[in-house]
Amino acid sequence: MIFDIGILAGATDLLAICREKKIKLATAESCTGGLISGVLTAVPGASAIVERGFITYSNEAKAEMLGVQNALLTSVGAVSEEVACAMADGALERSRANLSAAVTGIAGPDGGSKEKPVGLVYIAVARQGFKTRHNRYLFSGDRDSVRRQTLIEVLGMLTLLVKG
């Protein structure tokens, strides 16, 4: 995937702030399937900031790689605020990063329900010494559009958290 200039500019700005503040970053991705890590590592010099990325598409991966409790996944489902926060916190705990972003959602075109429709995405960002933040989004459009909108919001949330 080739990232558009606006998204690359957001990634470049985020990485510059992280570099200045000596912050390392990890990602925990479900519905974006590695796109966040992809856009960050498309920027030259990203290796000084991006510590690692977890692609946790399945519930098993969320539990095994990030420590998300199976009971939580069963009780609220993978697409939830609680799981997004657990993913972000798990990425911090299981990496050498001090900043993380996590996404879980339903990009479509299928997989949605009345309670959790296509386009529903939860994003959480975590930073050592700060409270984990989260947002719920209901994006419109096709699969690519949902994933693109998620990238934009993740970069924005991370930038706000890094600016402190």
C-alpha angles and dihedrals in degrees: 000000000000111000120223122245095255094054092044090050090053091050092047092051092048093050092048091055091046091050091050092050094040092240123160119209135211129184132209110196136183115154092024092055096207100323093123091054088042095056092044093050091047085074114085112247094026091128089076090062111022105080099177146322130226118206103199105172096154129056088241091057092048089053098041100040102032104024095242105167115248089221089059093048090050097045102045103012130239093280099067143104091248094054093045089054092046089051093051092047091046091052089056093046094048099045141048091248126112095201129050143174127202132189133188126169152113111278095176156164083178135006097075129121137188090269095041109026129190107279095038109134132171118202124190129183125193134189129181109260094019135088114260110254127208141182135193119219134186105199124189130216135050128322094277091049093051091050093046092050089049091054092052093050094046092053090049094049092048092048092052092049093048092050084057 
